[in-house]
Amino acid sequence: GIGLITGLIGYVYAKLDEDVFAGLYIEDAGVPGFLIGLFVGFLMGSVLLSVVESAVNTVIVCFAESPGEFQTNHPMLSREMRAAWKEAWPSECAEM
């Protein structure tokens, strides 16, 4: 999604400014503008979403390794996490 949006922005920019690829002798600047925007958007989206993925993985690992400390330091979040895990895996979380 992010790549397509930035690709379209690159396409529009290249169509509005025909001299953007003047030194490369490209007749239709829209296609390379779209491809460059697509690539840049894909890379930016990948980097940003990898940060979110790492944060989620960190919370799950910390919850799995020491649920008691999580309960002590963040009781409301711990209750919500336990409830979500019990809903997703009821038989494995019967003793929680």
C-alpha atoms as one frame of an Amber mdcrd trajectory, in Angstrom:
protein
   0.000   0.000   0.000   2.694   2.491   0.976   4.747   1.697  -2.121   1.777
   2.205  -4.430   0.917   5.563  -2.884   4.490   6.851  -3.134   4.697   5.391
  -6.646   1.649   7.395  -7.656   3.160  10.506  -6.093   6.338   9.890  -8.090
   4.286   9.386 -11.249   2.359  12.631 -10.760   5.533  14.547  -9.941   7.308
  13.172 -13.020   4.334  14.050 -15.237   4.091  17.587 -13.838   7.842  18.255
 -14.122   8.877  16.846 -17.501  12.493  17.930 -16.921  12.984  15.693 -13.893
  14.716  13.035 -16.045  15.979  15.417 -18.755  19.580  14.186 -18.678  18.522
  10.558 -19.161  16.653  11.143 -22.456  13.479   9.439 -21.246  10.419  10.400
 -23.267   7.725   9.276 -20.785   8.920  10.246 -17.303   5.878   8.737 -15.588
   7.045   5.113 -15.543  10.483   5.716 -13.988   8.893   8.210 -11.593   6.411
   5.569 -10.492   9.103   2.889 -10.130  11.398   5.113  -8.092   8.491   6.163
  -5.855   7.403   2.543  -5.474  10.895   1.455  -4.450  11.387   4.326  -1.994
   7.945   3.784  -0.455   8.511   0.053  -0.124  11.836   0.612   1.650  10.434
   3.280   3.982   7.410   1.142   4.822   9.585  -1.892   5.483  11.835   0.026
   7.862   8.959   1.651   9.749   6.955  -1.545  10.098   9.995  -3.532  11.228
  10.254  -1.174  14.209   6.630  -1.921  15.130   7.203  -5.660  14.659  10.236
  -5.546  16.969   8.235  -3.738  19.649   5.449  -6.334  19.512   7.948  -9.192
  19.675   9.659  -7.555  22.665   6.406  -7.304  24.616   5.514 -10.935  23.873
   8.953 -12.220  24.889   8.980 -10.164  28.094   5.487 -11.416  28.956   6.498
 -15.026  28.313   9.749 -14.847  30.304   8.506 -13.079  33.419   4.743 -12.632
  33.673   5.017 -11.963  37.421   7.181  -8.884  36.956   4.893  -7.691  34.193
   1.921  -8.086  36.570   3.763  -6.149  39.297   4.894  -3.264  37.095   1.918
  -2.995  34.711  -1.134  -4.673  36.258  -3.747  -3.348  33.825  -1.712  -4.258
  30.743  -0.971  -7.658  32.259  -4.679  -8.373  32.764  -5.426  -7.376  29.174
  -2.571  -9.520  27.862  -3.659 -12.536  29.913  -7.251 -12.147  28.732  -6.172
 -11.942  25.094  -3.926 -15.010  25.423  -6.691 -16.978  27.156  -9.086 -16.076
  24.368  -6.627 -17.096  21.647  -5.340 -20.286  23.329  -7.849 -21.357  26.000
  -6.514 -24.884  26.613  -2.844 -23.825  26.891  -3.646 -20.941  29.248  -5.975
 -22.779  31.637  -3.584 -22.348  34.577  -3.034 -18.605  34.111
